[in-house]
Amino acid sequence: MNIMDVLPVGAVILARRENWVGARFIEIFKLKNGTPDVRCPITGEHEFIHPAEYAAGDWEAIS
């Protein structure tokens, strides 16, 4: 399941992904057109996350 499929429009979550570098935290805002608006929770700056990165198991919603 894709995290964007279960996230309601307008919802914001803090997500985490574990990888070989360490945990990565992002905020994901789901826009009305279904695309994600991804930001760093610390700086608020936009980040580009490839759609393939939203695949099942990549991200864990923590809020």
N, C-alpha and C positions, 0 to 999 in steps of 0.2 A: 504494500500500500504506500502511496506517495503522501508525504506529509501535507502537501498542498491540497490533496483531495479531501482531507478531513478537517482542514482549517476553514472556519466560516469566513465569509467575506467581511473585511474590516477588522478581523481578529488580529491580535498581536500575540506572538509567543516568543519566549526565549528558548532557543534550541541549542543543543550541544552535540558535537560530533567528536568522537575519540578517533585519533589517527596516530600514525607513528611519530608525529611531532608533539602531540599532546591534545588536550581538549580544546575545542574551538567553540566559542559562544557567538551566536548571532541572534538578532531579532528579525522575525519574519512577519511582514505585514501582507495580508492577502488583499489585492486590489480587486475592484469590481469586474475587471476583464479576466480575472483568474490568474493573473501573473503575480509573482511575488515581488515585494519591495523589501530588499534585505539591507539591514543596517548593522553596524557595529554598535553594541549596547553601551560601549564606553564613550566613543567619540561621536556617535550619531551619523557617521559618514556612511554613504552607500557602499555596498560591496557587491561585486558580481559573483553569483554562485551559478554554475552551470546547472541547467535543469536535471541532468543526470545525477547530480549530487543530492537530489531530493528523494532518491530511491529508498525503498524500504530498508530499514536497519541503519541507514547512514546517520540520521538525526534523531535525537530523543528530545521531545518537548519537556521542558522542566518548569513551565509556568503556564 
